[in-house]
């Protein structure tokens, strides 16, 4: 049941109130958004039309690119529009919708990155069983589980917000509707809610990151018996994946593994994992992956 509230909209302060800085941010973020969406769409199209990219790795990569496209589109267009004019009002329902979708996509990406690490573990440590283990049906089930996990995570976050009464200030010192800025506006003690946020977001991020790191330690140990070419190829795909993992997980752990509070640096950190990481992912996977680059070249020749 919803808690009482007497506000109908929030006022988003954004990254800056300086008109000159806003104009710079407008140009910067529209370029970032175009590169992000264009790069991720290119990966999806390449995987879909290239018969050489039929392995589970690229199946998962196409879904990662889809999530990054949606994630970037959930955040960046609003940030770009807010850089053009004064008064960044967002309805209460619109704020919660952005909040829910962002955590749905973020939670799904966390689980999908863990699934991709498992795929690399099977491919490198148990290569003879790879095709019989990572079947198309299993891959589809793992992707579905990632979406289900993201939905459950986001639903819990939304439930925590809906329990809170909002009766006073409605100014959010951020560029998106996120949990900790909303907790600061609640007309109630949010200590317990903050602990639940740490449990639902921070601990999940930390445990997933530690699991991923442990899997790569096992992978690196198994590579000692491989040929130089085999090590190079394995390190190419694993290095790209772990770079993406670090770019996404480290900022999330910094934000959500501490008690309910906001710091001045939070907006910069949020820009990194909300806006920049979806742009970096396609660059990392294409620049470090010879198969992907060759498939893109062949696609252009057609």
C-alpha positions as CSV (number, residue, x, y, z in Angstrom):
1,X,0.0,0.0,0.0
2,X,1.3,3.4,-0.9
3,X,2.4,5.8,1.9
4,X,0.9,9.3,2.1
5,X,2.5,12.0,0.0
6,X,1.5,15.5,-0.9
7,X,4.0,16.1,-3.8
8,X,3.2,15.4,-7.4
9,X,6.6,16.1,-9.0
10,X,10.3,16.3,-8.3
11,X,12.7,19.1,-9.4
12,X,15.9,17.6,-10.8
13,X,19.0,19.8,-10.2
14,X,21.1,17.9,-12.8
15,X,24.8,18.1,-13.1
16,X,25.1,21.9,-13.2
17,X,23.0,25.1,-13.1
18,X,25.6,27.1,-15.0
19,X,24.3,27.8,-18.5
20,X,27.8,27.7,-20.1
21,X,28.5,24.3,-18.5
22,X,25.0,23.1,-19.6
23,X,25.8,23.9,-23.2
24,X,29.1,21.9,-23.0
25,X,27.3,19.0,-21.4
26,X,24.6,19.1,-24.1
27,X,27.2,18.6,-26.8
28,X,29.2,16.1,-24.8
29,X,26.3,13.8,-23.9
30,X,24.6,13.9,-27.3
31,X,27.9,12.7,-28.8
32,X,28.2,10.0,-26.1
33,X,24.6,8.9,-26.7
34,X,25.0,8.6,-30.4
35,X,28.3,6.6,-30.1
36,X,26.7,4.4,-27.4
37,X,23.5,3.6,-29.3
38,X,25.3,3.3,-32.7
39,X,28.0,1.0,-31.3
40,X,25.6,-1.3,-29.5
41,X,23.2,-1.5,-32.4
42,X,26.2,-2.3,-34.7
43,X,27.1,-5.2,-32.4
44,X,23.5,-6.5,-32.4
45,X,23.2,-6.3,-36.2
46,X,26.7,-7.9,-36.7
47,X,25.9,-10.9,-34.4
48,X,22.5,-11.4,-36.0
49,X,23.7,-11.4,-39.6
50,X,27.1,-13.0,-39.2
51,X,27.2,-16.9,-39.4
52,X,30.7,-16.9,-37.9
53,X,29.4,-15.4,-34.6
54,X,27.0,-18.2,-33.7
55,X,28.7,-19.2,-30.4
56,X,27.0,-18.5,-27.0
57,X,29.5,-15.8,-26.3
58,X,28.1,-13.6,-29.0
59,X,24.5,-14.6,-28.2
60,X,25.1,-13.2,-24.7
61,X,27.0,-10.2,-26.1
62,X,24.0,-9.2,-28.4
63,X,21.8,-9.2,-25.3
64,X,24.3,-7.1,-23.4
65,X,24.3,-4.6,-26.2
66,X,20.5,-4.5,-26.2
67,X,20.5,-3.8,-22.4
68,X,23.1,-1.1,-22.8
69,X,21.1,0.5,-25.6
70,X,18.0,0.6,-23.4
71,X,20.0,1.6,-20.3
72,X,21.6,4.5,-22.1
73,X,18.2,5.5,-23.6
74,X,16.6,5.5,-20.1
75,X,19.1,8.0,-18.8
76,X,20.8,10.1,-21.5
77,X,18.0,11.7,-23.5
78,X,16.5,13.2,-20.4
79,X,19.9,14.5,-19.4
80,X,20.4,16.0,-22.8
81,X,17.0,17.7,-22.8
82,X,17.5,19.1,-19.3
83,X,20.7,20.7,-20.5
84,X,18.7,22.9,-22.9
85,X,16.4,24.7,-20.5
86,X,15.8,25.8,-16.9
87,X,13.3,23.9,-14.8
88,X,13.8,20.2,-14.8
89,X,10.5,19.0,-13.4
90,X,9.6,15.3,-13.4
91,X,6.3,13.9,-12.3
92,X,6.3,11.5,-9.3
93,X,5.1,8.7,-11.6
94,X,7.7,9.5,-14.2
95,X,10.5,9.5,-11.6
96,X,9.4,6.1,-10.3
97,X,9.2,4.8,-13.9
98,X,12.7,5.9,-14.7
99,X,13.9,4.5,-11.3
100,X,12.3,1.1,-11.9
101,X,13.5,0.7,-15.5
102,X,17.1,1.7,-14.6
103,X,17.3,-0.9,-11.8
104,X,15.6,-3.5,-14.0
105,X,18.2,-3.0,-16.7
106,X,21.1,-2.7,-14.2
107,X,20.1,-5.8,-12.3
108,X,19.7,-7.8,-15.5
109,X,23.2,-6.6,-16.7
110,X,24.8,-7.7,-13.4
111,X,23.4,-11.2,-13.8
112,X,24.1,-11.4,-17.5
113,X,27.8,-10.4,-17.0
114,X,28.0,-13.2,-14.4
115,X,26.5,-15.6,-17.0
116,X,29.1,-14.5,-19.5
117,X,31.8,-15.2,-17.1
118,X,30.4,-18.8,-16.6
119,X,30.4,-19.1,-20.4
120,X,34.1,-18.2,-20.6
121,X,34.9,-20.6,-17.7
122,X,33.3,-23.6,-19.6
123,X,34.9,-22.6,-22.9
124,X,38.4,-22.3,-21.5
125,X,38.5,-24.8,-18.6
126,X,36.2,-27.5,-20.2
127,X,36.5,-27.0,-23.9
128,X,35.5,-30.6,-24.9
129,X,32.2,-30.1,-23.1
130,X,31.5,-26.6,-24.2
131,X,29.0,-27.2,-27.0
132,X,27.2,-29.9,-25.1
133,X,27.0,-27.8,-22.0
134,X,26.2,-24.3,-23.4
135,X,23.3,-25.4,-25.7
136,X,21.0,-22.8,-27.3
137,X,18.2,-23.8,-24.9
138,X,20.4,-23.3,-21.8
139,X,21.6,-19.9,-23.1
140,X,18.0,-18.8,-23.6
141,X,17.1,-20.0,-20.1
142,X,20.1,-18.1,-18.6
143,X,19.1,-14.9,-20.4
144,X,15.5,-15.3,-19.2
145,X,16.8,-15.8,-15.6
146,X,18.8,-12.7,-15.9
147,X,15.7,-10.7,-16.9
148,X,13.7,-12.3,-14.1
149,X,16.4,-11.5,-11.5
150,X,16.6,-7.9,-12.7
151,X,12.8,-7.6,-12.5
152,X,12.8,-9.0,-8.9
153,X,15.6,-6.7,-7.9
154,X,13.9,-3.7,-9.3
155,X,10.5,-4.6,-7.8
156,X,12.1,-4.8,-4.3
157,X,13.7,-1.3,-4.9
158,X,10.3,0.1,-6.0
159,X,8.5,-1.4,-3.1
160,X,11.0,0.3,-0.7
161,X,10.3,3.7,-2.3
162,X,6.5,3.3,-2.3
163,X,6.6,2.6,1.4
164,X,8.1,6.0,2.1
165,X,6.0,9.2,2.7
166,X,7.0,12.3,0.7
167,X,5.5,15.4,2.3
168,X,8.1,18.2,2.1
169,X,11.1,19.0,-0.1
170,X,10.9,17.8,-3.7
171,X,14.4,18.9,-5.0
172,X,16.6,16.0,-6.1
173,X,20.3,16.9,-6.2
174,X,21.1,14.5,-9.0
175,X,20.4,14.1,-12.7
176,X,18.3,10.9,-12.3
177,X,15.8,9.5,-9.9
178,X,17.8,7.1,-7.8
179,X,17.2,5.6,-4.4
180,X,19.5,7.5,-2.1
181,X,18.5,10.9,-3.3
182,X,14.9,9.9,-2.8
183,X,15.5,8.6,0.7
184,X,16.9,12.0,1.6
185,X,13.5,13.6,0.7
186,X,11.4,11.1,2.7
187,X,9.5,12.3,5.7
188,X,10.5,9.3,7.8
189,X,13.4,7.5,9.3
190,X,15.1,5.7,6.4
191,X,17.8,3.9,8.3
192,X,16.3,0.4,8.0
193,X,15.4,1.1,4.3
194,X,19.0,2.1,3.7
195,X,20.2,-1.2,5.1
196,X,17.7,-3.1,2.9
197,X,19.1,-1.1,-0.1
198,X,22.7,-2.2,0.8
199,X,21.4,-5.8,1.1
200,X,19.5,-5.7,-2.2
201,X,22.0,-3.7,-4.3
202,X,25.4,-3.4,-2.7
203,X,25.8,-7.0,-1.4
204,X,24.5,-8.4,-4.8
205,X,27.0,-6.2,-6.7
206,X,29.9,-7.2,-4.3
207,X,29.2,-10.9,-4.3
208,X,28.7,-11.0,-8.1
209,X,32.0,-9.1,-8.6
210,X,33.9,-11.4,-6.2
211,X,32.4,-14.5,-8.0
212,X,33.5,-13.1,-11.3
213,X,37.0,-12.3,-10.0
214,X,37.3,-15.9,-8.6
215,X,36.2,-17.4,-11.9
216,X,38.9,-15.5,-13.7
217,X,41.6,-16.6,-11.2
218,X,40.5,-20.2,-12.1
219,X,40.6,-19.4,-15.8
220,X,44.1,-17.8,-15.6
221,X,45.5,-20.8,-13.7
222,X,44.1,-23.2,-16.4
223,X,45.8,-21.1,-19.1
224,X,49.3,-22.1,-17.9
225,X,49.1,-25.4,-19.8
226,X,47.9,-23.8,-23.1
227,X,49.9,-22.8,-26.1
228,X,50.9,-19.2,-26.6
229,X,48.2,-18.7,-29.3
230,X,45.6,-20.3,-27.1
231,X,46.5,-18.0,-24.2
232,X,46.4,-15.0,-26.4
233,X,43.0,-15.8,-27.8
234,X,41.5,-16.6,-24.3
235,X,43.0,-13.5,-22.7
236,X,41.6,-11.4,-25.5
237,X,38.0,-12.3,-24.8
238,X,38.4,-12.6,-21.1
239,X,40.3,-9.3,-20.8
240,X,37.5,-7.5,-22.7
241,X,34.9,-9.1,-20.4
242,X,36.7,-8.3,-17.2
243,X,37.3,-4.7,-18.3
244,X,33.5,-4.3,-18.8
245,X,32.9,-6.0,-15.4
246,X,35.2,-3.6,-13.6
247,X,33.8,-0.5,-15.3
248,X,30.3,-1.4,-14.3
249,X,30.7,-3.1,-10.9
250,X,33.2,-0.9,-9.2
251,X,31.1,2.3,-9.4
252,X,28.0,0.4,-8.4
253,X,29.7,-1.1,-5.3
254,X,31.0,2.4,-4.4
255,X,27.4,3.8,-4.5
256,X,25.4,1.0,-3.0
257,X,27.7,-0.7,-0.5
258,X,27.7,2.2,2.0
259,X,25.0,3.4,4.3
260,X,22.2,5.6,3.0
261,X,23.9,8.9,2.2
262,X,24.8,11.0,-0.8
263,X,28.3,12.4,-1.6
264,X,29.3,15.2,-3.9
265,X,31.1,12.8,-6.1
266,X,28.1,10.5,-6.5
267,X,26.8,12.3,-9.6
268,X,30.2,11.9,-11.4
269,X,30.3,8.2,-10.5
270,X,26.7,7.8,-11.7
271,X,27.7,9.5,-15.0
272,X,30.4,6.9,-15.4
273,X,28.3,3.8,-15.0
274,X,25.0,5.1,-16.3
275,X,26.2,7.1,-19.4
276,X,29.8,6.2,-20.2
277,X,30.0,2.5,-19.6
278,X,27.3,1.7,-22.2
279,X,29.5,3.6,-24.7
280,X,32.7,1.8,-23.7
281,X,31.3,-1.7,-23.9
282,X,31.0,-1.9,-27.7
283,X,34.4,-0.2,-28.1
284,X,36.1,-2.7,-25.7
285,X,34.5,-5.8,-27.3
286,X,35.3,-4.7,-30.9
287,X,38.8,-3.4,-30.4
288,X,39.9,-6.5,-28.5
289,X,38.1,-9.1,-30.5
290,X,39.5,-10.2,-33.9
291,X,36.4,-12.3,-34.7
292,X,34.1,-9.4,-34.1
293,X,36.2,-7.0,-36.2
294,X,36.4,-9.5,-39.1
295,X,32.6,-10.1,-39.0
296,X,32.0,-6.3,-39.1
297,X,34.4,-6.0,-42.1
298,X,32.6,-8.8,-43.9
299,X,29.2,-7.2,-43.1
300,X,30.3,-3.9,-44.6
301,X,31.5,-5.6,-47.7
302,X,28.0,-7.0,-48.3
